[in-house]
Amino acid sequence: MRIIPIASGKGGVGKSLVAANLAVALAQAGQRVVLTDLDLGASNLHLVLGFHSPAKGIGTFLHNTKSDFTQVISNTNIRGLRFIPGDQEMPGMANLKSFQRNALVRRLLALASDTDILILDLGAGTHQSILDFFLLSGQGIVVSSPAVTATLNAYVFLKNTVFRLMYTIFAKGTEAFNFLERARRDSSEKRHLYIPQMLKEIANVDPESHRKFAEATAHFHPRLIMNMIEDPKDADVAMKIRLSCEEYLDIKVEHLGVMYRDGIQDTALSSRLPVVLYKPQSVIAQAIYRITDKILESPEEAFTLTKEMIDDSFQEASLEAEIDFENKMEYVEELLHTGALTQGDLLETVKSQQLEITKLKKENNFLKHKLTQAVSKGFKV
């Protein structure tokens, strides 16, 4: 069974949109898919999927981990797709206890007998449970948008994932574990150490722990989807995440593709249909199908990601951004000619984009101000 955790550093980047539509597209391709809403405490995946408010969800199971897990698995109207709802009614579900998390992981892994692909729609942020679910696979997907805060949070999420992996592998009492604890407690040390340097230090004091970590990370290469882009140049933002991950986290990131911002997703949501069902020929639906093909064509077993493979994935994503932009413009022109899109609608779209650009500029200026303050105080950034 292939496990695909889908995460984001922050909310509002379309993570659930990607998860729901990807699940549908994979089921359409003949895969037996289970889509799981693990955004506990803020579950809304059923709305994107067009599923009526569920009577039972994961919260039901977590309140009694010895209960029958199959009771929370629902069939859908889409052949090959089953759905496990989350739970937004029961408070405290976002903060799982270790026995709850372990019980849930065991039940999810037990689905392998009749499931080809398990998709986990994770909550936003870097809670320990979210990181643990993301680490169930070496090829988890991080969804981001070109916004400065979104890309920064995507990087921070991956950074926390690497540290969580370290704490998972380095046993308590080892020199490697003690080194991490000192770095965590000593703020002055943390400022001057980044992960590649830390790994060099750990290799000196605890070569065995370093070897185990190297083996674990050899097949750990998260995948990136850049959503809500407006222009082909927005796709280049993904390169910043890649370079930061390689330089400061010592991990390789693969690019799965880009998705343009499209108001049709809001229309599809109000119609309670995934975009790939509501408008399969739309630019955003075609992007989902492309990503689906890439997932199905990639090896199921753990493999080493080469620099050539990474370069190819980023070059391909840039080309797709150019092609999709042309298709999007042709689609808008077609709607104008047919009368389906009025000039008023077009003006409203332009206005909303201008507001978004203004917001991004404010975020950018704020971050520049914070960086300038940090530099002036003598901190390394």
SULUR-V31026 format. One record per pair of residues at least 24 apart in sequence whose C-alpha atoms are under 6 Angstrom apart, sorted by the first residue. I is the first residue (numbers start at 1). GAP is how many residues later the second one is. D is the distance in Angstrom with one decimal. If there is no record, write none. Layout:
BEGIN
[[I	GAP	D] [I	GAP	D]]
END
This chain:
BEGIN
[[1	111	5.1] [1	115	4.8] [1	116	5.6] [2	115	4.7] [3	114	5.9] [3	115	4.8] [3	134	5.9] [4	115	4.8] [4	136	5.5] [5	114	5.8] [5	115	4.5] [5	129	5.3] [5	135	4.9] [6	114	5.9] [6	115	5.2] [6	116	5.9] [6	135	4.7] [6	136	5.9] [7	115	5.3] [7	135	4.9] [8	116	5.5] [8	134	5.2] [8	135	5.1] [8	146	6.0] [9	115	5.8] [9	116	5.3] [9	144	4.3] [9	145	4.3] [9	148	5.2] [10	114	5.1] [10	115	5.8] [11	113	5.5] [13	131	5.8] [13	132	5.8] [15	128	5.8] [16	29	6.0] [20	29	5.7] [21	253	5.7] [27	53	5.2] [27	54	5.7] [31	85	5.9] [32	48	4.8] [32	83	5.1] [32	84	5.0] [33	48	4.9] [33	82	6.0] [33	84	4.9] [33	85	5.9] [34	47	5.9] [34	48	4.8] [34	49	5.6] [34	84	5.0] [35	48	4.8] [35	84	4.9] [36	47	6.0] [36	48	4.7] [36	84	5.0] [37	48	5.2] [37	49	4.8] [37	84	5.1] [38	48	5.8] [38	83	5.4] [38	84	4.8] [39	83	4.9] [39	84	3.9] [40	46	5.8] [40	47	5.9] [40	53	5.5] [40	54	4.7] [41	47	4.7] [41	52	5.5] [41	53	5.0] [42	46	5.3] [43	43	5.3] [43	44	5.8] [43	45	5.3] [48	221	5.8] [49	225	5.6] [50	222	4.1] [50	223	5.0] [57	28	4.7] [57	29	5.0] [57	30	5.5] [58	28	5.0] [59	28	5.1] [62	38	6.0] [126	31	5.9] [131	30	5.6] [138	82	4.3] [138	83	5.9] [139	82	5.6] [139	83	4.8] [140	82	5.0] [141	81	5.9] [141	82	4.6] [141	83	5.7] [142	82	5.0] [143	82	4.9] [144	82	5.1] [144	83	5.9] [145	81	5.3] [145	82	4.9] [145	83	5.6] [146	88	5.9] [175	31	5.7] [176	26	5.6] [176	30	5.7] [194	54	5.8] [195	53	5.9] [195	54	5.3] [196	54	5.9] [219	83	5.6] [219	84	5.5] [219	85	5.4] [221	31	5.2] [221	32	5.3] [222	31	5.3] [223	30	5.6] [223	31	4.7] [223	32	5.6] [224	31	4.9] [224	32	5.7] [225	31	5.5] [225	32	5.3] [225	33	5.8] [226	32	4.8] [227	31	5.7] [227	32	4.6] [228	31	5.9] [228	32	4.9] [228	33	4.0] [229	31	4.7] [229	32	5.6] [230	30	6.0] [232	89	5.0] [232	90	5.4] [254	56	5.4] [255	58	5.2] [255	59	5.5] [257	60	5.0] [259	25	5.8] [259	28	5.9]]
END
